[in-house]
Amino acid sequence: MMRRSGGSKDIVKQLRINRRIRAREVRLIGEQGEQLGIMSLREALDLAWEHELDLVEMAPTANPPVCRLLDYGKYRYEQTKKAKKARKSHKVGTLREVRVRPKIEEHDLQGKIKTTRKLLDEGNKVKVKVRFRGRERIYPEMGVKVLRRLTDSLKEVAAVGTWSTDNGARDMFAVLVPLSQGKPRAEKPREEKPREEKADAKAQDS
């Protein structure tokens, strides 16, 4: 090995290796983690050459600096994989929105399902909103039907975190949470009474 590190920038911190190391003496650790003691930089480089490994400065601020014998190319590859995995697992998805109409055509609905699935696969929460226009508001059951079709089609990858089907509202929605983020607490659909029924109930109470 005894090679120079590349100049490419990535998520793994660059370490000084081989002749880039500036210390006169180092505390050396073997490839298997064994302590080899304090020695001159020349002796450590000779050992690295003898074992066809790199001399890597792991703790430059120590006195003397701590170096280790290892295959630097393999080490960087493994560290990059670990860093990417950690970054992916800690990724916090944003809340995205997909809008549908209560009278949406079947092929358009399938397109919305595909788009929603893609957003969920990326780790995002998705708010599926049914927007009513004009006289569509007097047919809230159409919006509920569309929401159920969409959420049922994605139940293997997402759970419903929030569900709002207020018959008197301009729109209704469901928030889908990827199952990869943990299943949220089940929430019963809030299907409120039409405004006419609410008015009648209030009159009876008075």
Residue, then its C-alpha position, 0 to 999 in steps of 0.5 A: m500500500m504505502r500510497r497517498s490519499g486521494g484529494s476527493k472530498d467526502i463525508v469521512k474526515q481526511l487523516r494524515i497518512n504515511r509521509r504526510i505525518r509530521a511527528r518525529e515519534v508516534r505511539l503505534i497501534g497494530e492492525q488488530g488493535e495491539q499496542l506496539g509502543i512509542m517509536s520514531l516515525r521512520e521505524a513506524l513507516d518501516l513496519a507499515w512497509e513491511h506489512e504492506l499497510d498504511l501508517v495512519e495518524m488517528a489522534p494527531t493532538a495526543n503526545p506523541p500522536v497515535c498512529r495505526l497500521l491499516d489498509y487506508g483505502k479499505y478503512r475509508y470505504e468502511q467509514t464512508k458506508k457507516a457514515k452514510k448509513a447513520r445519516k440515512s437512519h437519522k434523516v428527518g423527513t419533511l411534511r409533503e402535500v398531495r392534493v386530489r379532487p373528490k371526482i378524480e379519475e381512476h388513472d389520475l388517482q393511481g398517479k397520485i398513489k404512485t407519487t405519494r408512495k415515492l414521497l413515503d419511500e423517501g422518508n417523508k410524511v405526506k398530507v393527502k388533501v381533498r379540495f372541494r370546489g363549489r357544489e362539491r362540498i355537499y357531497p363529502e362522502m366522495g372525498v372520504k371515499v377517495l381518501r380511503r382508496l388512497t390510504d388503503s392502497l398504501k397501508e403496507v408502507a404507511a399508517v394514518g397519523t391524522w385524519s380529518t373529514d369535517n363535512g363543513a370544511r372546504d377540504m379534508f385530509a389524512v396525514l400518512v406516516p412511513l412505517s419505517q419511522g414507527k407506527p403512530r398512535a391510531e387515530k379514529p377518523r373525525e367525521e363531524k356532523p353536517r352543519e344542518e344536524k349541528a344546528d338542529a341539535k343546538a336548537q333541541d338543547s335550548 
